[in-house]
């Protein structure tokens, strides 16, 4: 990867946090964090250039949902905002990673480590 490690920032959001996308109408719970971009160049180049994020920031793996579907999303930190609704996310894979939900945050299962 061509990203300079001196430019890597600390993640703003933690695993279990519920976030929403700044541009697109979906929200999700974070289940993993990459300190910098770690996906394919093909995926990156498919993002329209005018909204393509920088690679030198945390990227988050989300159990995401919108009004039509649930899916896995990979989103840059600059495109995420805290979800103020504190409502749970209704994604079928949440129970695979998280044991509970309290005060708007999911608790990671004890047998899962990052």
Secondary structure, DSSP 8 states (H G I E B T S, - for coil): ----GGG----SS-TTBEEEESSSS-EEEEEEEESS--S-HHHHHTS-GGG---SSS-EEEEEEE-SS-EEEEEEEGGGEEE-TT------TTHHHHEEEEETTEEEE-TT---
